[in-house]
Amino acid sequence: MADQRTFDPYEPFKKFNDLWEKQANEMIHSWTNNREFVEFSKVSSDIQSRYLEMFKKGHELFANQLNLPTKNDVANVAKLSIQTEEKLDTLEEQIWNLQASMDTSNKEIYSLVEVSREISKLTKQLRTEQVKYKKELEKVSELYSEIQEIKSELAQNFDLKEEIAALKRQVDENLGKHKKHEREFELAAAAK
């Protein structure tokens, strides 16, 4: 039972195909493996290339007369569109870079404006404080002049005090002399 094989209808077809392919390859190899065939194929390829060149030129002339684009024209347009897309990409990237730099410069300008506002606030504050300090300085100078007047008055009072003290000493001396003279008079009157 193990020897029973099922019939595969494609098996003989495959064998026939392999045999036919082998014979065709040998025939093609025998035809192409000689010098005459190579020379003939060279001559025929030269003739075909000349014919193809003439055909292209005729096609281009015909297309130019009818204002139709040729394959070269389409290829040139494709190259130009690719170059244009690349240039547009480059320009778009440059625009993005410019926008980024403008954003940073705008931020810097905004920060400078904020700093200048702060500086103007500080200068206004300094001006008001300067006015206040000028008024206080005027008051201080008035107080200084008053203190100088008081000082000169105190100096005069001190001089007056010394004069009063000197007068008091003189009065005390005169009183002492006067009391001494009174006692002498009293003693003299009592002795009389």
LINVEN-V653704 format. One record per residue. N is the residue number from 1. PHI is phi as a letter, one per 40 degrees, with the letter a starting at -180 (999 if undefined). PSI is psi in whole degrees, -180 to 180 (none if undefined). D_CENTER is the distance of its C-alpha to the mean C-alpha in Angstrom with 1 decimal. Layout:
# LINVEN-V653704
N|PHI|PSI|D_CENTER / N|PHI|PSI|D_CENTER
This chain:
# LINVEN-V653704
1|999|-28|88.4 / 2|c|-21|85.6 / 3|c|-8|86.8 / 4|c|127|86.4 / 5|b|146|83.6 / 6|c|150|82.5 / 7|c|125|82.6 / 8|b|113|79.3 / 9|c|-20|79.7 / 10|c|-14|76.6 / 11|c|-52|77.9 / 12|c|-34|80.4 / 13|c|-41|77.8 / 14|c|-43|75.3 / 15|c|-43|78.0 / 16|c|-42|79.0 / 17|c|-44|75.4 / 18|c|-43|74.8 / 19|c|-44|78.1 / 20|c|-41|77.3 / 21|c|-41|73.8 / 22|c|-44|75.4 / 23|c|-40|78.0 / 24|c|-41|75.5 / 25|c|-41|73.3 / 26|c|-40|76.3 / 27|c|-45|77.5 / 28|c|-39|74.1 / 29|c|-42|73.8 / 30|c|-35|77.3 / 31|c|-40|76.5 / 32|c|-7|73.2 / 33|c|47|74.2 / 34|a|163|76.2 / 35|c|-40|75.6 / 36|c|-41|77.0 / 37|c|-42|74.6 / 38|c|-43|71.6 / 39|c|-40|72.8 / 40|c|-42|73.6 / 41|c|-33|70.2 / 42|c|-46|68.6 / 43|c|-43|70.6 / 44|c|-36|69.9 / 45|c|-35|66.1 / 46|c|-45|66.3 / 47|c|-42|68.2 / 48|c|-39|65.9 / 49|c|-38|62.8 / 50|c|-44|64.5 / 51|c|-42|65.5 / 52|c|-40|62.0 / 53|c|-44|60.6 / 54|c|-39|63.1 / 55|c|-42|62.4 / 56|c|-45|58.6 / 57|c|-43|59.4 / 58|c|-41|61.8 / 59|c|-42|59.4 / 60|c|-42|56.7 / 61|c|-44|59.2 / 62|c|-43|60.4 / 63|c|-38|56.9 / 64|c|-39|56.0 / 65|c|-36|59.2 / 66|c|3|58.3 / 67|f|45|54.6 / 68|b|143|53.7 / 69|c|142|50.7 / 70|c|176|51.7 / 71|c|-40|50.3 / 72|c|-40|48.5 / 73|c|-44|47.1 / 74|c|-40|45.8 / 75|c|-41|44.3 / 76|c|-41|42.7 / 77|c|-40|41.3 / 78|c|-43|39.9 / 79|c|-45|38.3 / 80|c|-39|36.8 / 81|c|-37|35.5 / 82|c|-44|34.0 / 83|c|-39|32.4 / 84|c|-42|31.2 / 85|c|-42|29.7 / 86|c|-43|27.9 / 87|c|-39|26.6 / 88|c|-39|25.6 / 89|c|-42|23.8 / 90|c|-44|21.9 / 91|c|-40|21.1 / 92|c|-41|20.1 / 93|c|-41|17.7 / 94|c|-38|16.3 / 95|c|-42|16.1 / 96|c|-42|14.2 / 97|c|-42|11.7 / 98|c|-41|11.6 / 99|c|-42|11.4 / 100|c|-44|8.4 / 101|c|-36|6.7 / 102|c|-39|8.6 / 103|c|-45|7.6 / 104|c|-40|3.9 / 105|c|-35|6.0 / 106|c|-41|8.7 / 107|c|-42|7.4 / 108|c|-42|6.9 / 109|c|-43|10.2 / 110|c|-42|11.7 / 111|c|-37|11.2 / 112|c|-40|12.7 / 113|c|-43|15.4 / 114|c|-43|16.2 / 115|c|-42|16.5 / 116|c|-35|18.7 / 117|c|-43|20.8 / 118|c|-42|21.4 / 119|c|-42|22.4 / 120|c|-38|24.7 / 121|c|-44|26.2 / 122|c|-40|26.8 / 123|c|-39|28.4 / 124|c|-43|30.6 / 125|c|-44|31.6 / 126|c|-38|32.3 / 127|c|-44|34.4 / 128|c|-41|36.4 / 129|c|-36|37.0 / 130|c|-43|37.9 / 131|c|-44|40.5 / 132|c|-42|41.8 / 133|c|-34|42.0 / 134|c|-43|43.9 / 135|c|-44|46.3 / 136|c|-37|46.8 / 137|c|-39|47.3 / 138|c|-43|49.9 / 139|c|-43|51.6 / 140|c|-40|51.4 / 141|c|-36|53.0 / 142|c|-45|55.6 / 143|c|-38|56.3 / 144|c|-43|56.5 / 145|c|-38|59.0 / 146|c|-41|60.9 / 147|c|-38|60.9 / 148|c|-40|62.2 / 149|c|-44|64.9 / 150|c|-40|65.8 / 151|c|-44|65.8 / 152|c|-37|68.2 / 153|c|-41|70.3 / 154|c|-39|70.3 / 155|c|-40|71.3 / 156|c|-41|74.1 / 157|c|-39|75.1 / 158|c|-44|75.2 / 159|c|-40|77.4 / 160|c|-40|79.5 / 161|c|-41|79.7 / 162|c|-40|81.0 / 163|c|-41|83.5 / 164|c|-42|84.6 / 165|c|-38|84.9 / 166|c|-41|87.0 / 167|c|-40|89.0 / 168|c|-43|89.5 / 169|c|-41|90.7 / 170|c|-41|93.0 / 171|c|-43|94.2 / 172|c|-40|94.7 / 173|c|-43|96.6 / 174|c|-40|98.6 / 175|c|-42|99.3 / 176|c|-41|100.2 / 177|c|-41|102.5 / 178|c|-43|103.8 / 179|c|-39|104.5 / 180|c|-41|106.2 / 181|c|-37|108.3 / 182|c|-43|109.1 / 183|c|-40|110.3 / 184|c|-38|112.3 / 185|c|-42|113.8 / 186|c|-41|114.4 / 187|c|-39|116.0 / 188|c|-38|117.9 / 189|c|-35|118.9 / 190|c|-30|119.8 / 191|c|-15|121.8 / 192|c|none|123.7
